């Protein structure tokens, strides 16, 4: 079992150029009003420390790599929002080769039974890894996603999907999250 490395430049550019997606909770109006009261400044410096929850997935090596990633990017996520970040391709995260993502909860409440549709590709119909792929992150599978926590999840890749992923120019890489649903937990 080993990790398949996407070239370091690809990962760096994916993380920098927006291989993440934010989903608003419906409380954005309050957040926008708060920003307006603060002359448009967002209070990202007030975000609490981010904690990684593994929920039993992956190998010890995966845990070490994801923990290091979280420690190196403590500002990961968007204040008062949920965001998704692609991390890397792994063979030892679950069954088969998987693209691993982190879902980051910066909302002031916990989430469970999360579902959404994922489209990932180059922003055209020519190169898509997933097109409106329905994803369910149930409480049974990942537990509760607490506020200021991140949980990794993997999506299986076929050889064709992996080839498509590697062929996408990093400047054109797009992740879209639609129909984001969850249950809030006290």
N, C-alpha and C positions, 0 to 999 in steps of 0.2 A: 504494500500500500504506500503510495507516495502522492505528493502534491504535483500537479502539472502546472508549471509556471507559465503564465501569460507574460510576455516580455515586460520588464519593469517599467519601461516607458509607457506602455499601454495602460497599466494599472494606475500609474501616477496621473496620466492624462485623463483617464476615466474618472478618477476621483476629483480632479481639479476642474474638468470641463463639464461636469454635471451628470455623471453617471449616478445621479441620485435623483430622487423625486420626493417632493413634499406633498402631503395631503393635509388639507385643513380640516379642523374639527367642527366647524360651524360657529366657533367662538371668535372668528377672525374680526368681526365687527368691533368687538370689545378691544382686541389687540390693536386694530387700526386706530381706534379712538385713543387708546393709551399712547401710541406712537405720536399721534398728532399733538397730544398734550405735552409730550416731551420733545417738541420741535422735530418730529420725524426720526428721532434716534431710537433704535431698537436696544433693548436692555440685554444683549447677548452676554455681556460680562457678568450678569447675574445668574447665568445658567449653573445649575449644580453639577457636581462631578458625575460623569457617566459610568454606569456599572454594566459589565457584560454578564449575561445569564446564558449558559450553554444549553440548558434543558435536555441534557443527556446526549446531545449530538456530537459527532466528530471524534477524532482521536485526540490523545494528549497533545500531540504536536499542533493540531488545529487550534486547540484551546490556547496554547502558548502564543501562536501567531496572531490570533484574534485579540487576545489580551494585550499584546504589544501594540497592535494597531490602535486599539482604544486608548492606551496610555499615550501614544504618540499624537493622537488627534482628540484631545479632551473636549474640544469645541464641536465635535461631530453632532450633527442634527441642527434643527432650527427651533428657536424658542417658541413655545406654545404651538407645536406642530408635531406631526409624525413624518419621518423621512426614511427613505430606502437608499442603501448604498451598496453597489456591487463591490465584492472584495476580490475574489479570485476563483479559479477553477480548481476543484479538489477531487481526488479519487477516494479519499479516506473520510469523507464527511458523512456519507450514507451509502446506499447501494449505487454502484456505478459512478460515472463522472458527473459532477454537479457544479453548477455555478452558484457560489455562496454569496448571499446578500446579508446585510444587517438591517433590521428594522429598528429604528431609534424612536423612542417615545419621549418627547419633551413637553407633553401636555401635563397639566397639573393633576391628572387622575390616571388610574391604571386601566389597561385594556385587556380584553379576552375575546376569544372567538372572532378573530379578524379574518376578513375575506376581501378580495379585490380582483380586478382584471389587470393583467400585466401585458403591455406591448413593449417589445425591446428590439431595436434594430438601428438602421441608419436614417430613420425618418422618412423613408420611401417604402413603397411596396416591394422593392427589389430585394432588399436584404433585411429580413426579419427573423429573429431567433424565436420570438413568441409573438403571437397576434391575438390579443384579447384572451390570453390564457388565464383561466379562473384558478386562483390560488386561495386555499383555506389554511389558516394557521389557527387550529383549534386549541382550546385550553388543554385538552387531553395531550396534544402533541408538543406544544411549546410552553404550556403553563400560562401564567398571567404576565403580561408585559407591563411592568411597573413604570411609573413616572421616572424619568432620568435613567432608564435602563435601555440596553440594546440586546436583541436576541438574534442570533444567526439562523437562517433557514436556507436550504438548498433546493434547487430545481434541477432535475435530471437533464442532461444534455446527450443527444445522440451525436454521432461523429459528424453528421451533416450540420447540426446546429453549432457544434464547436467550430467547425470550419467557417461557417457564416460569421460567427462571433469574431473570430480572428481576422476575417477579411474586411471588417468595418473600419474605415478611417476614424481614428479617435475623435477628430473634430466634428464628426457627423453622428456620433453615438447618442441615441435617444432612449430614455426609459419613460414610459407613460403609465400611470396608475389611474384606473377608472373604477367607479362603483365601490369605493372604499367603505367598508362597513365593519362595525365592531360593537361590543358591549362594554360599557364603562363599568368599572368595579371600584368600590370604595376602599 
